[in-house]
């Protein structure tokens, strides 16, 4: 597992969670939104390679170095997964 795409995914999950929670006006607070975003982004990143057509995007190359495709995949899966989980939990935790 490459560390840079993972860190991008974690950060994108936190951002996606905060954006979704802010749009829904949930009362989770910044820390709660960030944590649910990170968890949701990590969950989608773990499940995304199992989705047909997305498997090749999440595989690491054989050589060492920065993997742009993996970084973009981490950003997308982190942001979307974080936003979705925070949105779901935010529906139950409105201010």
Backbone as CSV, one residue per row, in Angstrom:
resi,resn,N_x,N_y,N_z,CA_x,CA_y,CA_z,C_x,C_y,C_z
1,UNK,0.851,-1.179,0.000,0.000,0.000,0.000,0.889,1.231,0.000
2,UNK,0.557,2.163,-0.875,1.314,3.391,-0.991,0.790,4.400,0.036
3,UNK,1.687,5.077,0.717,1.307,5.966,1.808,0.677,7.268,1.323
4,UNK,1.180,7.852,0.256,0.689,9.153,-0.208,-0.787,9.099,-0.622
5,UNK,-1.209,8.149,-1.462,-2.648,8.094,-1.773,-3.521,7.842,-0.548
6,UNK,-3.000,7.091,0.398,-3.764,6.845,1.630,-3.954,8.130,2.413
7,UNK,-2.896,8.921,2.534,-3.001,10.200,3.246,-3.923,11.166,2.507
8,UNK,-3.836,11.176,1.171,-4.754,12.001,0.385,-6.196,11.575,0.641
9,UNK,-6.437,10.280,0.695,-7.779,9.772,0.937,-8.299,10.134,2.314
10,UNK,-7.434,10.073,3.321,-7.852,10.443,4.675,-8.204,11.920,4.748
11,UNK,-7.355,12.763,4.150,-7.620,14.200,4.160,-8.885,14.525,3.372
12,UNK,-9.068,13.883,2.226,-10.264,14.119,1.422,-11.515,13.639,2.140
13,UNK,-11.400,12.558,2.898,-12.538,12.079,3.685,-12.945,13.088,4.738
14,UNK,-11.956,13.671,5.417,-12.253,14.694,6.423,-12.894,15.920,5.781
15,UNK,-12.376,16.331,4.634,-12.936,17.495,3.946,-14.353,17.184,3.444
16,UNK,-14.525,16.009,2.829,-15.851,15.619,2.351,-16.864,15.518,3.484
17,UNK,-16.423,15.014,4.620,-17.308,14.930,5.775,-17.717,16.295,6.290
18,UNK,-16.771,17.235,6.333,-17.089,18.579,6.800,-17.984,19.322,5.824
19,UNK,-17.756,19.127,4.535,-18.612,19.779,3.539,-20.036,19.240,3.625
20,UNK,-20.176,17.920,3.668,-21.511,17.321,3.732,-22.217,17.689,5.033
21,UNK,-21.498,17.657,6.141,-22.106,18.008,7.418,-22.492,19.470,7.486
22,UNK,-21.678,20.326,6.886,-22.005,21.749,6.871,-23.218,22.046,6.008
23,UNK,-23.343,21.342,4.890,-24.496,21.553,4.012,-25.784,21.073,4.663
24,UNK,-25.672,20.046,5.495,-26.860,19.498,6.142,-27.170,20.193,7.461
25,UNK,-26.278,21.064,7.896,-26.432,21.765,9.183,-26.547,20.774,10.347
26,UNK,-25.703,19.721,10.309,-25.736,18.745,11.393,-25.027,19.315,12.609
27,UNK,-25.349,18.793,13.773,-24.780,19.293,15.018,-23.613,18.437,15.506
28,UNK,-22.966,17.713,14.589,-21.857,16.841,14.986,-20.609,17.618,15.361
29,UNK,-20.427,18.800,14.846,-19.215,19.561,15.097,-18.117,19.169,14.119
30,UNK,-17.087,19.975,14.088,-16.009,19.756,13.127,-15.296,18.430,13.362
31,UNK,-15.018,18.092,14.602,-14.311,16.848,14.893,-15.158,15.631,14.530
32,UNK,-16.437,15.665,14.845,-17.319,14.553,14.502,-17.458,14.383,13.004
33,UNK,-17.582,15.501,12.285,-17.674,15.435,10.824,-16.386,14.898,10.223
34,UNK,-15.263,15.348,10.764,-13.972,14.881,10.247,-13.796,13.385,10.482
35,UNK,-14.125,12.917,11.666,-13.971,11.487,11.972,-14.898,10.621,11.129
36,UNK,-16.156,11.032,10.995,-17.051,10.227,10.162,-16.624,10.291,8.701
37,UNK,-16.088,11.418,8.274,-15.574,11.528,6.915,-14.386,10.620,6.673
38,UNK,-13.466,10.572,7.631,-12.301,9.696,7.505,-12.725,8.234,7.477
39,UNK,-13.658,7.864,8.338,-14.135,6.481,8.376,-14.856,6.130,7.083
40,UNK,-15.712,7.021,6.596,-16.435,6.768,5.355,-15.507,6.699,4.154
41,UNK,-14.522,7.588,4.108,-13.562,7.566,3.010,-12.709,6.320,3.008
42,UNK,-12.297,5.880,4.179,-11.509,4.653,4.286,-12.350,3.442,3.888
43,UNK,-13.606,3.442,4.302,-14.490,2.336,3.944,-14.718,2.237,2.445
44,UNK,-14.945,3.378,1.791,-15.155,3.335,0.347,-13.870,2.970,-0.378
45,UNK,-12.735,3.448,0.115,-11.459,3.082,-0.508,-11.211,1.580,-0.399
46,UNK,-11.680,0.969,0.680,-11.518,-0.478,0.836,-12.473,-1.242,-0.073
47,UNK,-13.656,-0.691,-0.310,-14.655,-1.378,-1.123,-14.535,-1.077,-2.614
48,UNK,-13.965,0.060,-2.971,-13.915,0.483,-4.376,-13.204,-0.498,-5.297
49,UNK,-12.102,-1.147,-4.879,-11.485,-2.110,-5.800,-12.366,-3.303,-6.134
50,UNK,-13.403,-3.546,-5.336,-14.305,-4.653,-5.598,-15.391,-4.289,-6.607
51,UNK,-15.523,-3.000,-6.934,-16.528,-2.545,-7.887,-15.999,-2.798,-9.296
52,UNK,-16.754,-3.468,-10.143,-16.273,-3.748,-11.497,-15.930,-2.466,-12.250
53,UNK,-14.774,-2.470,-12.874,-14.316,-1.319,-13.627,-13.421,-0.382,-12.859
54,UNK,-13.417,-0.452,-11.529,-12.585,0.423,-10.720,-11.369,-0.283,-10.144
55,UNK,-11.282,-1.579,-10.293,-10.202,-2.344,-9.681,-8.820,-1.910,-10.124
56,UNK,-8.637,-1.616,-11.402,-7.327,-1.222,-11.902,-6.878,0.134,-11.420
57,UNK,-7.810,0.969,-11.011,-7.458,2.304,-10.555,-6.761,2.276,-9.198
58,UNK,-7.062,1.275,-8.399,-6.574,1.246,-7.030,-5.379,0.327,-6.823
59,UNK,-4.842,-0.249,-7.861,-3.684,-1.117,-7.701,-2.412,-0.297,-7.752
60,UNK,-1.465,-0.637,-6.920,-0.189,0.073,-6.878,0.733,-0.466,-7.974
61,UNK,1.538,0.405,-8.576,2.464,-0.069,-9.600,3.598,-0.875,-8.990
62,UNK,4.269,-1.663,-9.827,5.358,-2.514,-9.338,6.574,-1.694,-8.943
63,UNK,6.801,-0.562,-9.610,7.969,0.245,-9.271,7.622,1.249,-8.172
64,UNK,8.643,1.707,-7.478,8.437,2.676,-6.403,8.269,4.061,-7.002
65,UNK,7.653,4.933,-6.270,7.468,6.298,-6.725,6.032,6.741,-6.534
66,UNK,5.796,7.970,-6.923,4.476,8.565,-6.766,3.528,8.029,-7.827
67,UNK,2.368,7.579,-7.425,1.362,7.027,-8.319,0.216,8.030,-8.426
68,UNK,0.161,8.772,-9.537,-0.854,9.810,-9.706,-2.247,9.211,-9.728
69,UNK,-2.419,8.104,-10.427,-3.728,7.469,-10.512,-4.206,7.033,-9.126
70,UNK,-3.292,6.500,-8.316,-3.659,6.100,-6.965,-3.999,7.284,-6.079
71,UNK,-3.288,8.398,-6.267,-3.570,9.599,-5.482,-4.934,10.175,-5.833
72,UNK,-5.256,10.206,-7.125,-6.564,10.709,-7.549,-7.671,9.785,-7.054
73,UNK,-7.437,8.489,-7.128,-8.426,7.535,-6.632,-8.629,7.701,-5.134
74,UNK,-7.548,7.947,-4.393,-7.673,8.186,-2.957,-8.455,9.446,-2.648
75,UNK,-8.211,10.497,-3.421,-8.950,11.742,-3.228,-10.435,11.561,-3.507
76,UNK,-10.746,10.904,-4.614,-12.150,10.716,-4.977,-12.886,9.807,-3.994
77,UNK,-12.279,8.666,-3.693,-12.966,7.738,-2.792,-13.065,8.309,-1.384
78,UNK,-12.036,9.029,-0.958,-12.092,9.641,0.367,-13.158,10.711,0.466
79,UNK,-13.194,11.599,-0.515,-14.180,12.672,-0.489,-15.604,12.180,-0.614
80,UNK,-15.836,11.273,-1.548,-17.193,10.756,-1.750,-17.626,9.900,-0.560
81,UNK,-16.768,8.986,-0.134,-17.121,8.126,0.997,-17.338,8.915,2.277
82,UNK,-16.485,9.912,2.496,-16.640,10.751,3.684,-17.919,11.552,3.652
83,UNK,-18.232,12.091,2.484,-19.464,12.863,2.360,-20.708,12.014,2.525
84,UNK,-20.684,10.817,1.959,-21.856,9.945,2.037,-22.112,9.494,3.472
85,UNK,-21.076,9.016,4.162,-21.297,8.548,5.538,-21.691,9.702,6.454
86,UNK,-21.063,10.842,6.305,-21.430,11.990,7.138,-22.844,12.444,6.825
87,UNK,-23.243,12.386,5.558,-24.603,12.734,5.195,-25.632,11.807,5.809
88,UNK,-25.311,10.521,5.788,-26.239,9.546,6.389,-26.356,9.770,7.887
89,UNK,-25.213,9.917,8.557,-25.274,10.131,10.010,-25.830,11.498,10.358
90,UNK,-25.605,12.487,9.492,-26.121,13.822,9.740,-27.638,13.891,9.680
91,UNK,-28.267,12.984,8.919,-29.729,12.957,8.867,-30.312,12.614,10.236
92,UNK,-29.581,11.847,11.023,-30.068,11.464,12.352,-29.613,12.429,13.433
93,UNK,-28.748,13.359,13.097,-28.151,14.243,14.104,-28.257,15.688,13.661
94,UNK,-29.446,16.129,13.330,-29.649,17.513,12.899,-29.781,18.416,14.113
95,UNK,-29.341,19.654,13.908,-29.392,20.643,14.987,-30.806,21.113,15.235
